[in-house]
Every structure is written in C-alpha cells, then in structure tokens.
C-alpha cells in the first residue's frame, strides 16, 4: 500500500513547494503588461446638457 511508504510522495511534495516558492514568484513579478497604467487626471470632465426633442 503506498500510504505506508511516504518517501516518494514526500519528495514530490518538497519539490513542488520549492517550485512554488522559488521559481513561480519571479516569473509573476517579471510579467510585463502591454498597456501600462496611466495616472488619472483630477479634472472633472465637462458635461453638456441634453437637448431633448420633446
């Protein structure tokens, strides 16, 4: 029964956590976005009143 021998599963668990902790965060932080965020202006947009035809 595989539950009685924890050696292979333990090494797989340790290796997968090392990948999650050491490799993946660097790839996520290095992600570049095609459209960088722009700062929003503090001016409110000028709105025009609607001229309803009725």
C-alpha positions as CSV (number, residue, x, y, z in Angstrom):
1,X,0.0,0.0,0.0
2,X,1.5,3.4,-1.0
3,X,0.3,5.1,2.1
4,X,2.8,3.2,4.3
5,X,5.8,4.4,2.3
6,X,5.9,8.3,2.5
7,X,9.3,8.7,0.8
8,X,8.3,9.3,-2.9
9,X,5.3,11.4,-2.0
10,X,7.3,13.5,0.4
11,X,10.0,14.3,-2.1
12,X,7.4,15.2,-4.7
13,X,5.7,17.5,-2.1
14,X,9.0,19.2,-1.2
15,X,10.0,19.7,-4.9
16,X,6.6,21.1,-5.8
17,X,6.7,23.6,-2.9
18,X,10.2,24.6,-3.9
19,X,9.0,25.3,-7.4
20,X,6.0,27.4,-6.0
21,X,8.2,29.3,-3.6
22,X,11.4,29.9,-5.6
23,X,10.5,29.9,-9.3
24,X,6.9,31.0,-9.9
25,X,7.0,34.3,-7.9
26,X,10.0,35.5,-10.1
27,X,8.0,34.7,-13.3
28,X,4.9,36.5,-12.0
29,X,6.8,39.6,-10.9
30,X,8.7,39.7,-14.3
31,X,5.4,39.8,-16.2
32,X,5.1,42.9,-18.4
33,X,1.8,44.4,-19.5
34,X,1.3,45.8,-22.9
35,X,-0.6,48.9,-21.7
36,X,1.0,50.4,-18.6
37,X,-1.5,52.2,-16.3
38,X,-1.8,55.9,-16.7
39,X,-2.4,58.4,-13.9
40,X,-6.0,59.7,-13.8
41,X,-6.4,63.5,-14.1
42,X,-8.1,65.3,-11.3
43,X,-10.2,67.5,-13.6
44,X,-13.8,66.5,-13.9
45,X,-14.9,66.1,-17.5
46,X,-17.1,68.8,-18.9
47,X,-20.6,67.6,-19.4
48,X,-23.1,69.1,-21.8
49,X,-26.8,69.3,-21.2
50,X,-29.0,67.2,-23.4
51,X,-31.5,68.8,-25.7
52,X,-34.5,66.5,-25.7
53,X,-36.6,66.8,-28.9
54,X,-39.9,66.6,-26.9
